[in-house]
Amino acid sequence: MNPAALFKVLLSACLLLASASVASAAKVLGETTAATQQELGDGAYAFTRKANSVFFRNIDRLKREAQADATNFGAQHGKQLKVLAVDVEKPLYGTGFCAVTLKAKLLEPGDPALLANEANKAGIVNPAPAMSAPSGSGTDALYADLLKLDDLRKRGILSDEEFEVEKKKVLSRSK
């Protein structure tokens, strides 16, 4: 066989294999992630999203999908999430599958731990002590606590329902 003809055959075979592998990678990338969920105990769960291909490297998408899994699970059980940790596995390219594990605790709506979590996200150091025991004159402390609650509601840290629950607690302490 002629060396030029052999070269053309080998080149054609390489191009055919390359296009087939690209098509295969595109098919695998369409089915990007697999979801798992594990109970850790004490109301805590781990939600993991793992890539189905070594070619998938979008960690932000894995985080969003894990967050959505956790949020949906909480909604199904009438609970809200307090994120405890987010672990990321991003091995060297081609040596393993990327994964994100979101660890969260499911809490009842209005739970004080949720309020502290939202306050920390908003950059408020700790709103709870300001709303605890009234100091000084009862009316002044009550008014200050209600103003702080209203401020948290206006900032979006407390929903209207959470605001009403906390307001009732403050008002019940004044009696």
PyMOL CGO cylinders between C-alpha atoms (Angstrom):
from pymol import cmd
from pymol.cgo import CYLINDER

trace = [
    CYLINDER, 0.00, 0.00, 0.00, 1.16, 3.49, -0.83, 0.3, 1, 1, 1, 1, 1, 1,
    CYLINDER, 1.16, 3.49, -0.83, 2.41, 5.49, 2.25, 0.3, 1, 1, 1, 1, 1, 1,
    CYLINDER, 2.41, 5.49, 2.25, 0.36, 8.55, 1.22, 0.3, 1, 1, 1, 1, 1, 1,
    CYLINDER, 0.36, 8.55, 1.22, -2.80, 6.42, 0.95, 0.3, 1, 1, 1, 1, 1, 1,
    CYLINDER, -2.80, 6.42, 0.95, -2.04, 4.77, 4.31, 0.3, 1, 1, 1, 1, 1, 1,
    CYLINDER, -2.04, 4.77, 4.31, -1.60, 8.23, 5.88, 0.3, 1, 1, 1, 1, 1, 1,
    CYLINDER, -1.60, 8.23, 5.88, -4.99, 9.35, 4.47, 0.3, 1, 1, 1, 1, 1, 1,
    CYLINDER, -4.99, 9.35, 4.47, -6.71, 6.23, 5.84, 0.3, 1, 1, 1, 1, 1, 1,
    CYLINDER, -6.71, 6.23, 5.84, -5.16, 6.70, 9.29, 0.3, 1, 1, 1, 1, 1, 1,
    CYLINDER, -5.16, 6.70, 9.29, -6.01, 10.41, 9.30, 0.3, 1, 1, 1, 1, 1, 1,
    CYLINDER, -6.01, 10.41, 9.30, -9.61, 9.66, 8.32, 0.3, 1, 1, 1, 1, 1, 1,
    CYLINDER, -9.61, 9.66, 8.32, -9.88, 7.05, 11.08, 0.3, 1, 1, 1, 1, 1, 1,
    CYLINDER, -9.88, 7.05, 11.08, -8.52, 9.51, 13.66, 0.3, 1, 1, 1, 1, 1, 1,
    CYLINDER, -8.52, 9.51, 13.66, -10.97, 12.20, 12.58, 0.3, 1, 1, 1, 1, 1, 1,
    CYLINDER, -10.97, 12.20, 12.58, -13.84, 9.73, 12.72, 0.3, 1, 1, 1, 1, 1, 1,
    CYLINDER, -13.84, 9.73, 12.72, -12.87, 8.62, 16.24, 0.3, 1, 1, 1, 1, 1, 1,
    CYLINDER, -12.87, 8.62, 16.24, -12.46, 12.23, 17.39, 0.3, 1, 1, 1, 1, 1, 1,
    CYLINDER, -12.46, 12.23, 17.39, -15.89, 13.25, 16.13, 0.3, 1, 1, 1, 1, 1, 1,
    CYLINDER, -15.89, 13.25, 16.13, -17.44, 10.16, 17.73, 0.3, 1, 1, 1, 1, 1, 1,
    CYLINDER, -17.44, 10.16, 17.73, -15.85, 10.96, 21.09, 0.3, 1, 1, 1, 1, 1, 1,
    CYLINDER, -15.85, 10.96, 21.09, -17.04, 14.57, 20.91, 0.3, 1, 1, 1, 1, 1, 1,
    CYLINDER, -17.04, 14.57, 20.91, -20.58, 13.36, 20.19, 0.3, 1, 1, 1, 1, 1, 1,
    CYLINDER, -20.58, 13.36, 20.19, -20.30, 10.89, 23.07, 0.3, 1, 1, 1, 1, 1, 1,
    CYLINDER, -20.30, 10.89, 23.07, -19.06, 13.63, 25.41, 0.3, 1, 1, 1, 1, 1, 1,
    CYLINDER, -19.06, 13.63, 25.41, -21.94, 15.88, 24.36, 0.3, 1, 1, 1, 1, 1, 1,
    CYLINDER, -21.94, 15.88, 24.36, -24.38, 13.07, 25.14, 0.3, 1, 1, 1, 1, 1, 1,
    CYLINDER, -24.38, 13.07, 25.14, -22.81, 12.51, 28.57, 0.3, 1, 1, 1, 1, 1, 1,
    CYLINDER, -22.81, 12.51, 28.57, -22.80, 16.24, 29.28, 0.3, 1, 1, 1, 1, 1, 1,
    CYLINDER, -22.80, 16.24, 29.28, -26.54, 16.32, 28.64, 0.3, 1, 1, 1, 1, 1, 1,
    CYLINDER, -26.54, 16.32, 28.64, -27.01, 14.04, 31.65, 0.3, 1, 1, 1, 1, 1, 1,
    CYLINDER, -27.01, 14.04, 31.65, -24.77, 16.11, 33.85, 0.3, 1, 1, 1, 1, 1, 1,
    CYLINDER, -24.77, 16.11, 33.85, -25.41, 15.13, 37.45, 0.3, 1, 1, 1, 1, 1, 1,
    CYLINDER, -25.41, 15.13, 37.45, -26.71, 12.49, 39.81, 0.3, 1, 1, 1, 1, 1, 1,
    CYLINDER, -26.71, 12.49, 39.81, -28.37, 13.36, 43.11, 0.3, 1, 1, 1, 1, 1, 1,
    CYLINDER, -28.37, 13.36, 43.11, -28.10, 11.53, 46.43, 0.3, 1, 1, 1, 1, 1, 1,
    CYLINDER, -28.10, 11.53, 46.43, -29.43, 12.30, 49.86, 0.3, 1, 1, 1, 1, 1, 1,
    CYLINDER, -29.43, 12.30, 49.86, -28.27, 10.94, 53.21, 0.3, 1, 1, 1, 1, 1, 1,
    CYLINDER, -28.27, 10.94, 53.21, -29.69, 11.42, 56.69, 0.3, 1, 1, 1, 1, 1, 1,
    CYLINDER, -29.69, 11.42, 56.69, -26.99, 12.46, 59.15, 0.3, 1, 1, 1, 1, 1, 1,
    CYLINDER, -26.99, 12.46, 59.15, -29.19, 12.41, 62.26, 0.3, 1, 1, 1, 1, 1, 1,
    CYLINDER, -29.19, 12.41, 62.26, -30.68, 15.11, 64.49, 0.3, 1, 1, 1, 1, 1, 1,
    CYLINDER, -30.68, 15.11, 64.49, -32.61, 16.60, 61.56, 0.3, 1, 1, 1, 1, 1, 1,
    CYLINDER, -32.61, 16.60, 61.56, -29.47, 17.05, 59.46, 0.3, 1, 1, 1, 1, 1, 1,
    CYLINDER, -29.47, 17.05, 59.46, -29.09, 15.77, 55.91, 0.3, 1, 1, 1, 1, 1, 1,
    CYLINDER, -29.09, 15.77, 55.91, -26.40, 15.69, 53.24, 0.3, 1, 1, 1, 1, 1, 1,
    CYLINDER, -26.40, 15.69, 53.24, -27.47, 16.44, 49.67, 0.3, 1, 1, 1, 1, 1, 1,
    CYLINDER, -27.47, 16.44, 49.67, -24.85, 15.47, 47.08, 0.3, 1, 1, 1, 1, 1, 1,
    CYLINDER, -24.85, 15.47, 47.08, -24.72, 16.30, 43.39, 0.3, 1, 1, 1, 1, 1, 1,
    CYLINDER, -24.72, 16.30, 43.39, -22.07, 14.46, 41.42, 0.3, 1, 1, 1, 1, 1, 1,
    CYLINDER, -22.07, 14.46, 41.42, -21.10, 14.88, 37.78, 0.3, 1, 1, 1, 1, 1, 1,
    CYLINDER, -21.10, 14.88, 37.78, -21.76, 11.91, 35.48, 0.3, 1, 1, 1, 1, 1, 1,
    CYLINDER, -21.76, 11.91, 35.48, -18.66, 12.67, 33.42, 0.3, 1, 1, 1, 1, 1, 1,
    CYLINDER, -18.66, 12.67, 33.42, -15.05, 13.66, 33.99, 0.3, 1, 1, 1, 1, 1, 1,
    CYLINDER, -15.05, 13.66, 33.99, -15.71, 16.40, 31.42, 0.3, 1, 1, 1, 1, 1, 1,
    CYLINDER, -15.71, 16.40, 31.42, -18.31, 18.19, 33.58, 0.3, 1, 1, 1, 1, 1, 1,
    CYLINDER, -18.31, 18.19, 33.58, -16.54, 20.85, 35.70, 0.3, 1, 1, 1, 1, 1, 1,
    CYLINDER, -16.54, 20.85, 35.70, -19.32, 23.36, 36.55, 0.3, 1, 1, 1, 1, 1, 1,
    CYLINDER, -19.32, 23.36, 36.55, -19.15, 23.50, 40.38, 0.3, 1, 1, 1, 1, 1, 1,
    CYLINDER, -19.15, 23.50, 40.38, -21.57, 26.45, 40.59, 0.3, 1, 1, 1, 1, 1, 1,
    CYLINDER, -21.57, 26.45, 40.59, -24.24, 24.43, 38.80, 0.3, 1, 1, 1, 1, 1, 1,
    CYLINDER, -24.24, 24.43, 38.80, -23.67, 21.49, 41.15, 0.3, 1, 1, 1, 1, 1, 1,
    CYLINDER, -23.67, 21.49, 41.15, -24.05, 23.86, 44.13, 0.3, 1, 1, 1, 1, 1, 1,
    CYLINDER, -24.05, 23.86, 44.13, -27.30, 25.30, 42.74, 0.3, 1, 1, 1, 1, 1, 1,
    CYLINDER, -27.30, 25.30, 42.74, -28.69, 21.83, 42.09, 0.3, 1, 1, 1, 1, 1, 1,
    CYLINDER, -28.69, 21.83, 42.09, -27.74, 20.59, 45.58, 0.3, 1, 1, 1, 1, 1, 1,
    CYLINDER, -27.74, 20.59, 45.58, -29.36, 23.70, 47.10, 0.3, 1, 1, 1, 1, 1, 1,
    CYLINDER, -29.36, 23.70, 47.10, -32.51, 23.09, 45.04, 0.3, 1, 1, 1, 1, 1, 1,
    CYLINDER, -32.51, 23.09, 45.04, -32.60, 19.45, 46.15, 0.3, 1, 1, 1, 1, 1, 1,
    CYLINDER, -32.60, 19.45, 46.15, -32.31, 20.47, 49.79, 0.3, 1, 1, 1, 1, 1, 1,
    CYLINDER, -32.31, 20.47, 49.79, -34.90, 23.24, 49.48, 0.3, 1, 1, 1, 1, 1, 1,
    CYLINDER, -34.90, 23.24, 49.48, -37.39, 20.93, 47.74, 0.3, 1, 1, 1, 1, 1, 1,
    CYLINDER, -37.39, 20.93, 47.74, -36.86, 18.23, 50.37, 0.3, 1, 1, 1, 1, 1, 1,
    CYLINDER, -36.86, 18.23, 50.37, -37.47, 20.76, 53.14, 0.3, 1, 1, 1, 1, 1, 1,
    CYLINDER, -37.47, 20.76, 53.14, -40.59, 22.08, 51.44, 0.3, 1, 1, 1, 1, 1, 1,
    CYLINDER, -40.59, 22.08, 51.44, -41.97, 18.54, 51.13, 0.3, 1, 1, 1, 1, 1, 1,
    CYLINDER, -41.97, 18.54, 51.13, -41.61, 18.16, 54.89, 0.3, 1, 1, 1, 1, 1, 1,
    CYLINDER, -41.61, 18.16, 54.89, -42.83, 21.68, 55.79, 0.3, 1, 1, 1, 1, 1, 1,
    CYLINDER, -42.83, 21.68, 55.79, -39.40, 22.70, 57.06, 0.3, 1, 1, 1, 1, 1, 1,
    CYLINDER, -39.40, 22.70, 57.06, -36.79, 25.33, 56.25, 0.3, 1, 1, 1, 1, 1, 1,
    CYLINDER, -36.79, 25.33, 56.25, -33.07, 24.84, 55.77, 0.3, 1, 1, 1, 1, 1, 1,
    CYLINDER, -33.07, 24.84, 55.77, -30.14, 26.02, 57.79, 0.3, 1, 1, 1, 1, 1, 1,
    CYLINDER, -30.14, 26.02, 57.79, -27.04, 25.31, 55.71, 0.3, 1, 1, 1, 1, 1, 1,
    CYLINDER, -27.04, 25.31, 55.71, -24.28, 23.87, 57.87, 0.3, 1, 1, 1, 1, 1, 1,
    CYLINDER, -24.28, 23.87, 57.87, -21.54, 23.30, 55.28, 0.3, 1, 1, 1, 1, 1, 1,
    CYLINDER, -21.54, 23.30, 55.28, -20.84, 22.98, 51.56, 0.3, 1, 1, 1, 1, 1, 1,
    CYLINDER, -20.84, 22.98, 51.56, -18.07, 20.55, 50.58, 0.3, 1, 1, 1, 1, 1, 1,
    CYLINDER, -18.07, 20.55, 50.58, -16.63, 20.63, 47.05, 0.3, 1, 1, 1, 1, 1, 1,
    CYLINDER, -16.63, 20.63, 47.05, -14.67, 17.89, 45.32, 0.3, 1, 1, 1, 1, 1, 1,
    CYLINDER, -14.67, 17.89, 45.32, -12.94, 19.06, 42.16, 0.3, 1, 1, 1, 1, 1, 1,
    CYLINDER, -12.94, 19.06, 42.16, -10.25, 16.55, 41.20, 0.3, 1, 1, 1, 1, 1, 1,
    CYLINDER, -10.25, 16.55, 41.20, -7.67, 17.21, 38.52, 0.3, 1, 1, 1, 1, 1, 1,
    CYLINDER, -7.67, 17.21, 38.52, -9.18, 17.25, 35.05, 0.3, 1, 1, 1, 1, 1, 1,
    CYLINDER, -9.18, 17.25, 35.05, -9.84, 13.73, 33.79, 0.3, 1, 1, 1, 1, 1, 1,
    CYLINDER, -9.84, 13.73, 33.79, -8.94, 12.01, 37.08, 0.3, 1, 1, 1, 1, 1, 1,
    CYLINDER, -8.94, 12.01, 37.08, -12.35, 11.91, 38.74, 0.3, 1, 1, 1, 1, 1, 1,
    CYLINDER, -12.35, 11.91, 38.74, -15.85, 13.29, 38.97, 0.3, 1, 1, 1, 1, 1, 1,
    CYLINDER, -15.85, 13.29, 38.97, -16.67, 16.69, 40.48, 0.3, 1, 1, 1, 1, 1, 1,
    CYLINDER, -16.67, 16.69, 40.48, -19.13, 16.65, 43.38, 0.3, 1, 1, 1, 1, 1, 1,
    CYLINDER, -19.13, 16.65, 43.38, -20.76, 19.05, 45.82, 0.3, 1, 1, 1, 1, 1, 1,
    CYLINDER, -20.76, 19.05, 45.82, -22.21, 18.01, 49.17, 0.3, 1, 1, 1, 1, 1, 1,
    CYLINDER, -22.21, 18.01, 49.17, -24.49, 20.45, 50.95, 0.3, 1, 1, 1, 1, 1, 1,
    CYLINDER, -24.49, 20.45, 50.95, -25.07, 19.65, 54.63, 0.3, 1, 1, 1, 1, 1, 1,
    CYLINDER, -25.07, 19.65, 54.63, -28.17, 21.24, 56.08, 0.3, 1, 1, 1, 1, 1, 1,
    CYLINDER, -28.17, 21.24, 56.08, -30.44, 20.97, 59.07, 0.3, 1, 1, 1, 1, 1, 1,
    CYLINDER, -30.44, 20.97, 59.07, -34.21, 21.01, 58.61, 0.3, 1, 1, 1, 1, 1, 1,
    CYLINDER, -34.21, 21.01, 58.61, -35.92, 23.33, 61.08, 0.3, 1, 1, 1, 1, 1, 1,
    CYLINDER, -35.92, 23.33, 61.08, -39.45, 24.48, 61.76, 0.3, 1, 1, 1, 1, 1, 1,
    CYLINDER, -39.45, 24.48, 61.76, -40.35, 27.85, 60.19, 0.3, 1, 1, 1, 1, 1, 1,
    CYLINDER, -40.35, 27.85, 60.19, -39.70, 30.63, 62.71, 0.3, 1, 1, 1, 1, 1, 1,
    CYLINDER, -39.70, 30.63, 62.71, -37.05, 28.61, 64.59, 0.3, 1, 1, 1, 1, 1, 1,
    CYLINDER, -37.05, 28.61, 64.59, -34.62, 31.01, 66.35, 0.3, 1, 1, 1, 1, 1, 1,
    CYLINDER, -34.62, 31.01, 66.35, -31.66, 29.21, 64.71, 0.3, 1, 1, 1, 1, 1, 1,
    CYLINDER, -31.66, 29.21, 64.71, -33.05, 30.23, 61.31, 0.3, 1, 1, 1, 1, 1, 1,
    CYLINDER, -33.05, 30.23, 61.31, -33.39, 33.85, 62.41, 0.3, 1, 1, 1, 1, 1, 1,
    CYLINDER, -33.39, 33.85, 62.41, -29.78, 33.91, 63.62, 0.3, 1, 1, 1, 1, 1, 1,
    CYLINDER, -29.78, 33.91, 63.62, -28.66, 32.28, 60.35, 0.3, 1, 1, 1, 1, 1, 1,
    CYLINDER, -28.66, 32.28, 60.35, -30.46, 34.93, 58.26, 0.3, 1, 1, 1, 1, 1, 1,
    CYLINDER, -30.46, 34.93, 58.26, -29.11, 37.73, 60.44, 0.3, 1, 1, 1, 1, 1, 1,
    CYLINDER, -29.11, 37.73, 60.44, -25.54, 36.47, 59.97, 0.3, 1, 1, 1, 1, 1, 1,
    CYLINDER, -25.54, 36.47, 59.97, -26.05, 36.34, 56.18, 0.3, 1, 1, 1, 1, 1, 1,
    CYLINDER, -26.05, 36.34, 56.18, -27.23, 39.95, 56.25, 0.3, 1, 1, 1, 1, 1, 1,
    CYLINDER, -27.23, 39.95, 56.25, -24.21, 41.06, 58.27, 0.3, 1, 1, 1, 1, 1, 1,
    CYLINDER, -24.21, 41.06, 58.27, -26.07, 41.67, 61.52, 0.3, 1, 1, 1, 1, 1, 1,
    CYLINDER, -26.07, 41.67, 61.52, -23.88, 40.48, 64.38, 0.3, 1, 1, 1, 1, 1, 1,
    CYLINDER, -23.88, 40.48, 64.38, -26.52, 38.98, 66.68, 0.3, 1, 1, 1, 1, 1, 1,
    CYLINDER, -26.52, 38.98, 66.68, -30.08, 40.28, 66.85, 0.3, 1, 1, 1, 1, 1, 1,
    CYLINDER, -30.08, 40.28, 66.85, -31.22, 37.83, 69.54, 0.3, 1, 1, 1, 1, 1, 1,
    CYLINDER, -31.22, 37.83, 69.54, -29.66, 39.51, 72.61, 0.3, 1, 1, 1, 1, 1, 1,
    CYLINDER, -29.66, 39.51, 72.61, -31.30, 42.82, 71.77, 0.3, 1, 1, 1, 1, 1, 1,
    CYLINDER, -31.30, 42.82, 71.77, -34.68, 41.10, 71.80, 0.3, 1, 1, 1, 1, 1, 1,
    CYLINDER, -34.68, 41.10, 71.80, -34.16, 38.95, 74.89, 0.3, 1, 1, 1, 1, 1, 1,
    CYLINDER, -34.16, 38.95, 74.89, -34.80, 40.32, 78.34, 0.3, 1, 1, 1, 1, 1, 1,
    CYLINDER, -34.80, 40.32, 78.34, -35.98, 43.92, 78.58, 0.3, 1, 1, 1, 1, 1, 1,
    CYLINDER, -35.98, 43.92, 78.58, -33.54, 46.23, 80.30, 0.3, 1, 1, 1, 1, 1, 1,
    CYLINDER, -33.54, 46.23, 80.30, -34.45, 49.53, 81.90, 0.3, 1, 1, 1, 1, 1, 1,
    CYLINDER, -34.45, 49.53, 81.90, -38.05, 50.64, 81.80, 0.3, 1, 1, 1, 1, 1, 1,
    CYLINDER, -38.05, 50.64, 81.80, -40.45, 48.02, 80.45, 0.3, 1, 1, 1, 1, 1, 1,
    CYLINDER, -40.45, 48.02, 80.45, -42.15, 50.28, 77.91, 0.3, 1, 1, 1, 1, 1, 1,
    CYLINDER, -42.15, 50.28, 77.91, -38.89, 51.60, 76.45, 0.3, 1, 1, 1, 1, 1, 1,
    CYLINDER, -38.89, 51.60, 76.45, -37.42, 48.10, 76.14, 0.3, 1, 1, 1, 1, 1, 1,
    CYLINDER, -37.42, 48.10, 76.14, -40.63, 46.81, 74.57, 0.3, 1, 1, 1, 1, 1, 1,
    CYLINDER, -40.63, 46.81, 74.57, -40.65, 49.65, 72.05, 0.3, 1, 1, 1, 1, 1, 1,
    CYLINDER, -40.65, 49.65, 72.05, -36.95, 49.08, 71.22, 0.3, 1, 1, 1, 1, 1, 1,
    CYLINDER, -36.95, 49.08, 71.22, -37.50, 45.34, 70.72, 0.3, 1, 1, 1, 1, 1, 1,
    CYLINDER, -37.50, 45.34, 70.72, -40.47, 45.98, 68.41, 0.3, 1, 1, 1, 1, 1, 1,
    CYLINDER, -40.47, 45.98, 68.41, -38.45, 48.51, 66.39, 0.3, 1, 1, 1, 1, 1, 1,
    CYLINDER, -38.45, 48.51, 66.39, -35.61, 46.02, 65.98, 0.3, 1, 1, 1, 1, 1, 1,
    CYLINDER, -35.61, 46.02, 65.98, -38.03, 43.33, 64.84, 0.3, 1, 1, 1, 1, 1, 1,
    CYLINDER, -38.03, 43.33, 64.84, -39.58, 45.74, 62.36, 0.3, 1, 1, 1, 1, 1, 1,
    CYLINDER, -39.58, 45.74, 62.36, -36.12, 46.64, 61.07, 0.3, 1, 1, 1, 1, 1, 1,
    CYLINDER, -36.12, 46.64, 61.07, -35.33, 42.93, 60.52, 0.3, 1, 1, 1, 1, 1, 1,
    CYLINDER, -35.33, 42.93, 60.52, -38.64, 42.57, 58.63, 0.3, 1, 1, 1, 1, 1, 1,
    CYLINDER, -38.64, 42.57, 58.63, -37.91, 45.61, 56.45, 0.3, 1, 1, 1, 1, 1, 1,
    CYLINDER, -37.91, 45.61, 56.45, -34.46, 44.25, 55.59, 0.3, 1, 1, 1, 1, 1, 1,
    CYLINDER, -34.46, 44.25, 55.59, -36.05, 41.01, 54.45, 0.3, 1, 1, 1, 1, 1, 1,
    CYLINDER, -36.05, 41.01, 54.45, -34.42, 38.94, 57.19, 0.3, 1, 1, 1, 1, 1, 1,
    CYLINDER, -34.42, 38.94, 57.19, -37.80, 38.14, 58.73, 0.3, 1, 1, 1, 1, 1, 1,
    CYLINDER, -37.80, 38.14, 58.73, -40.85, 37.28, 56.68, 0.3, 1, 1, 1, 1, 1, 1,
    CYLINDER, -40.85, 37.28, 56.68, -44.19, 38.85, 57.66, 0.3, 1, 1, 1, 1, 1, 1,
    CYLINDER, -44.19, 38.85, 57.66, -45.23, 35.58, 59.33, 0.3, 1, 1, 1, 1, 1, 1,
    CYLINDER, -45.23, 35.58, 59.33, -41.97, 35.34, 61.30, 0.3, 1, 1, 1, 1, 1, 1,
    CYLINDER, -41.97, 35.34, 61.30, -42.32, 39.00, 62.30, 0.3, 1, 1, 1, 1, 1, 1,
    CYLINDER, -42.32, 39.00, 62.30, -45.80, 38.36, 63.69, 0.3, 1, 1, 1, 1, 1, 1,
    CYLINDER, -45.80, 38.36, 63.69, -44.63, 35.32, 65.67, 0.3, 1, 1, 1, 1, 1, 1,
    CYLINDER, -44.63, 35.32, 65.67, -41.69, 37.23, 67.18, 0.3, 1, 1, 1, 1, 1, 1,
    CYLINDER, -41.69, 37.23, 67.18, -43.87, 40.29, 67.86, 0.3, 1, 1, 1, 1, 1, 1,
    CYLINDER, -43.87, 40.29, 67.86, -46.31, 38.11, 69.83, 0.3, 1, 1, 1, 1, 1, 1,
    CYLINDER, -46.31, 38.11, 69.83, -43.40, 36.72, 71.87, 0.3, 1, 1, 1, 1, 1, 1,
    CYLINDER, -43.40, 36.72, 71.87, -42.17, 40.24, 72.71, 0.3, 1, 1, 1, 1, 1, 1,
    CYLINDER, -42.17, 40.24, 72.71, -45.67, 41.43, 73.60, 0.3, 1, 1, 1, 1, 1, 1,
    CYLINDER, -45.67, 41.43, 73.60, -46.31, 38.36, 75.78, 0.3, 1, 1, 1, 1, 1, 1,
    CYLINDER, -46.31, 38.36, 75.78, -43.13, 39.14, 77.80, 0.3, 1, 1, 1, 1, 1, 1,
    CYLINDER, -43.13, 39.14, 77.80, -44.51, 42.60, 78.62, 0.3, 1, 1, 1, 1, 1, 1,
    CYLINDER, -44.51, 42.60, 78.62, -47.55, 41.24, 80.46, 0.3, 1, 1, 1, 1, 1, 1,
]
cmd.load_cgo(trace, "trace")
